[in-house]
Amino acid sequence: MVLTPGAMRRAVWMVAAAAGVVAGAAAAPQLAPGRPVLGLLPAGTVLLPGLRLAHTSPVPSVAAGPAPVTPEPMERVLWNFTVPGATVDGWTESSDGTARQAGMSTGAFKLQKTARFQRAVMFSLLNPQPNGAGFVGFVSTGNWDLSQFSAIRLRARAQGENFHYKVYLKHHGEGASVGGSYESYFEMPPGQLTTVTIPLDSFAFYYRGQLEPGAPPLDTADITSFGLQIYGGVYSEFKQSGVASLEIDWITAA
């Protein structure tokens, strides 16, 4: 017996519901708009005794957008760029091209919206000095008491030519006129959405890229500046230059 298209769709959903795929599933199937539900089962699958799918040609695969990964309930969400109403307002550029006369680097911080996902993107163009001095960064000011947490977490993906980044923090209302910041460095895997965990006790005070071991520790109860930066590597064994992007879903304290 051959089913009509409408009957086939109803039969597929009956089987899916019985298997727990539709209701109560941990992760429901992600279907692109207009994709036939028949693509969930191969041709010839027995739906009910005596009933089979009529067509035999395979359904073309459709690339689904990245599945959203939400912060854990116990985390404090600092920024979630995936939700309606999210903006990048309040983030300002702090690159060598904006902070120093000799600087030539620049970047942009944008909210990307598509039909399947939404996130912030930090674009960077590093034009460092011959010794590797150069950076592109964006910073947001506010007041965050993170003394009850042990780490900063961000869900992000890096693409382009460079993959070494850092988070830099300031406390007690210290502004741009106060040299140095509390920094922690991390490397992103190329082209892979991943969650990075940065322990708060890993932040140390740096002044123009050099560690200042005698500085007081970061006061996590009074953080007043939060920044993201990609750097040229003036004091590093490696150097970075060229274009890159860091796509960010969310940033939390955990």
N, C-alpha and C positions, 0 to 999 in steps of 0.2 A: 504494500500500500504506500503511495507517495503522498507526502503532505504538501499542502499549499504553503506559500511563504508565511502567511499569518499564523497558520496552525503550527508550523515549524518553530516560530519564535515562541509561541506559548508553551510548546513542549519543552524547549530548551530551558526556559525559565522555571518550569516545574521541576526539571531534573536538578537545576542549579540550586533552587531553594531547598530541595530535599537533601542536598549534599552540604548545606550550610554555606554556600558561596555568596548568596545574595543577602540574607538576613543573618546578623550575628557573626559575620566573618571578621577575622582580624584585619584583613585588607581586602576590600572589594575590588573586583576587576576594574581596571582603568580603560575605558572605551573612548576612542576618539569620536567626535561628532560624526554621525552618519555611518560608522562602522557597523556591519551586520553583527547581530548577536550570535549568528551561526559560527562566527570565527572562534567561539569558545570551545567548540567540539569539532573533531575531525569528521570528514565526510564518511558516511557508512556507519556511524555510531548508532547503536540500538537505543532508542529513546523509551519506547514501550514495546511489549511483545508485538512483533509484526510490523513495526513502524521504524523507518530509517530515514536519514537525511537524503533528500532527492539529488542534490548536486554532488559532483565529485571533484570539481576544480578547487584548489586550495585558495583560502582567503588571503590576500596580500597582507603582510604584516605592516602595522602602522606604528611609528616610533612615538611612544608616549612621553609626555613631559616628566621631569624628575618628580618622584613622589615626595610630598612635603614631609619633613621631619620636624616635629614640634619639640620645644624645650620640655624638659622633665618638670612635673608639677612643683617640685620642691625648689626649683631654680627661680631666681629673680630676673625677670625679663628686663633688660636695659633697652634693647631695640629689637623689634620684630618687623622686618621689612616685608614679610609675606602676607600681612593681614590688610584688609580694607582700611583705608584712611592713613596708612603709613606714609611718612614723608622722610626726606633727607634734610629738611629744614633744620638749621642749627649747626650743621657741619660746615666748617670753613676750611679753605685750603691753607696749608702751611708747608710750602715746598721751598727748595733753595731758590727757585725763580721768583718767589714772592717775599722771601725773608732776607736775601742777600743780593748785593749789587752784582756780584760775579756769577750768580746762579743762572742756570739755563734749563732747569727741569720744570715740568708742570704736570697737571693732572685734572681729573674731573670726578665728581661724586654724584651719581645719577640713580634715580629709581627706575628700574626696567620693569615694564608691564607687558605681558603677552597674554594670549588667550589661555595659556596653560599654567603660568606661574608668574610670580612677582618677587623681585629682590632688588637690593641695592648693588651697584657696581662701582668700584673704585678703579678708574683708569689712570695709568701712569706712563709718563714719558721721561725716562731718566737720561739726562745729559750731564754726566758727572765730570768733574775736573780730572786731569791726568792721574792724580793720586787716588781716585775713586770717591772723592768727596762729592756728595750729591744726595738728594732725597726728595720724595714726593709724599706728602701726608695730608690728612684731614683730621680735624679736631672738633670736639663738641665740649662745651662747658656746662656745668651744672653743679649739683651737690649729691654725692652718693655715699651713703654709709654702708660699706661692704664688710664691716668687721665680723659679721656672722657667717661669712662665706670664706671659702679657701681657694677659689679659682675663678678665672674668667674663661668662658667657653664661647666659641663662635663656630657657626656652621657656614662653610664657605667653599669656594672652588677657585683655584688660580689657573690662569692661562697666559700664554705669551712667552716672553723671553726670560722672565725673572720670577723666583719663587721664595725668596727670603724676605720676610716681613717682621715687624715688631709692633707691639702695643706699648704706648707710652702714656704715663699718668703723671698728674701733678696733684698736690694737696694744698690745703690751707689757703686757697684762693690765689696761689701764685700764678701770675700771668706770663705772657710771652717775654716780658722784660726780665724775668728771672731766668737766668741761663740754666740749662740742664733739666732733666726729667727722670722719672723712674721708669725703666724700660725692661721688657722681656722679649726675647727674640724667638721666632719659630720659622720653620720651613714647611711650605705647603707641597703636597704631592701634585704633580702636573695633571691638570684636567680632571680631577676627581673631587666630587662633593664629599667633604669630610668634616667631622667635628673635631676641633682643636681645643685642648684643655691646657690653660696656662696658669700654673699655681701662683697665687698672689705672693707667696714668699719667694718667688723667683725674680721679682722686680728689684732691680738695683739702680742706684743713681749714676747717670752718665752725663757728662758735660762735653758737648760737641763730639760724641762718639767714643769718648774715653771714660772708663770706669773710675768713679771717685769712691774708693773704699771707706773713707772716713765720714761719709754723709750719714745722717740719721736715717732710720728705716722709714718706709712708706707708711703714712698714717691711713690705714684702710677705712677708718671711720669718717674721714673728711676728704674724700677724693673730689676734686673740683674741675678736673680737666681729663678728658679721655680722647686719645688719639690713635690712629692707625697710620703706619708709615712703611714705605718700601725704600730701601737705602742702597747707596752705591757700594759701600764696603770699604771706606777709607782705611780702617784699621783691621780689616779682615783679610784672610788668605785669598778669598775669592772677590771678584768685582762684578757688579751688575750695571747694565746699561740697556737702553732700548725700551720697548713698549711691553706692557703687561696689564692684566686686569685681575681684580679680586672680586668675585661675586659673593655677596653676603646675604644669607637668609635671616640670621638673627645673632644677637650677642647677649649673653646672660652672665649672671654671677651664680656660682654653684658651690 
